[in-house]
Amino acid sequence: MLERIIDEQLVAWRNADKKQPLLVRGARQIGKTTSIRQLGGDYESYIEVNFLEKPDFKNIFSGNLDVDTLIMNFSVYMPEADFIESKTLLFLDEIQECPEAITSLKFFNEDGRFDVIASGSMLGIDYKRPTSYPVGAITYLDMYPMTFEEFLWACNISHKTIEELRRHFTDRTKISDAINDKMFEYFRLYMVIGGMPQVVNSYVNDKNIHKCYKIQETILKDYRYDIAHYAPASDKIKAERCYDSIPKQLSKRNHKFQYSVVEKGGNARKYKTSLDWLIGAYLVVMCYNTERMVVPLKSRLIDNDFRLYASDIGLTTAMYGLSVKTSIISDDFGMGNGTIKGDIYEAAIADVLYKNGRDKLYFRKTENGSFEIEFLVDSNEGVVPVEVKAKNSRSKSLDNALKKDNIPYGYKLITGNIGQVGKKITIPLYMAMFI
């Protein structure tokens, strides 16, 4: 079974003296159910309901929502369900299909006899949100496709090895060429495989890139089906067009999302709600341009100036096609793919930063294009600029940014080794996982 960071977070929730029902949010097929079922094995009684697989179970929540009534309803629909006080985990999967079940979390919280986890992949979609949302009665936990670190674990890279890499990152000391080269091989492989558990499992078992690609194609089709199934009628086609435009958007010289790339004559008025739907479904992440490099960055963003990335780098490269994946693994961007190398590295760093828990990303680019920093990170010390280089070329914009007194330091991500000159810290691209 794949090791996930969220597994420890779930155990910490289980062991807490006082806890609210837990709502685990994230895209479909990222491993939410697997991790929660694993936790369920620690309970004397584990009860699971999937509202997508068994829609008739929504009837359990169709009347009064007090816990005693719900237990009585469960006894009819699930006679085998055994509610043992303080020893039961109730798992309500795909809970977005049953708004009343979401409301019931408030009453489970007040009752307190049973541990409850809910999970869903469309919980950011407002149109199915119940009128009585249990604000203040639940704890949220966001889950993402597998991070680069989790991918390394799946490839049998030990925690000890990763901690040694972290020490080099912290101490700014160079890594041996042999280890550095090998880690770049893993990072390029991660750009191809990504973090969807089914794809990672396939690679670990078979080492067949083409098979992994076919699974990714299926996942992309499933996501398009979700758009068709869940999105409002007015947004279905538009949301799919926005999603499918991601490779074209990133391949432009200016990576700014342009509605005209989605459709000739397209504009924000027509497509804004479609993008909001994709964000709510956890299928994309936005990176906003900022007016200034000062904290908090969210107060400086420019609303209609943003970049759009898929929520998993493996799915992003699958959108480009198998030939691009082959080029990434061999680090040979021939076959007409050389111009997109920087674009894909940028998307990979967006993936790493997003999966570190940032629901929004930021960058800075002037209107005339004379200054550009790919990513900006909020920190306690101030804004930290992160510049991404597919080659070890000059970093004029980063150098200029570091002249500002309010910028404590900055990272230049390259295909080389670690180093530091003044406030500029140079690190290998794969070490973005430590930022």
Buried (B, 14 or more C-beta within 10 A) or exposed (E): EBEBBBBEBBEEBBEEEEBBBBBBBBBBBBBBBEBBBBBBEEBEBBBBBBBBEBEEBBEBBEEEBBBEBBBEBBBEBBEEBBBEEEBBBBBBBBBBBBBBBBBBBBBBBEBEBBBBBBBBBBBBBEEBEEEEBBEEBBBEBEBBBBBBBBBBBBBEBEEEEBEEBBEBBEEEEEBEEEEBEEBBEBBBBBBBBBBBBBBBBBBBEEEEBEBBBBBBBBBBEEBBEBBEEBBEEEBBBBBBBBBEBBBEBBBEEEBBBBBEBBBEEBEEEBBBBBBBBBBBBBBBBBBBBBEEBBBEBEEBBEEEBBBBBBBBBBBBBBBBEBEBBBBBBEEEBEEEBEEBBBBBBBBBBBBBBBBBEBEBBBBBBEEEEEBBBBBBBBEEEBBBBBBBBBEEEEBEBBBBBBEBEEBBBBBBBBBBBBBEEEBBBBBBBBBBBBB
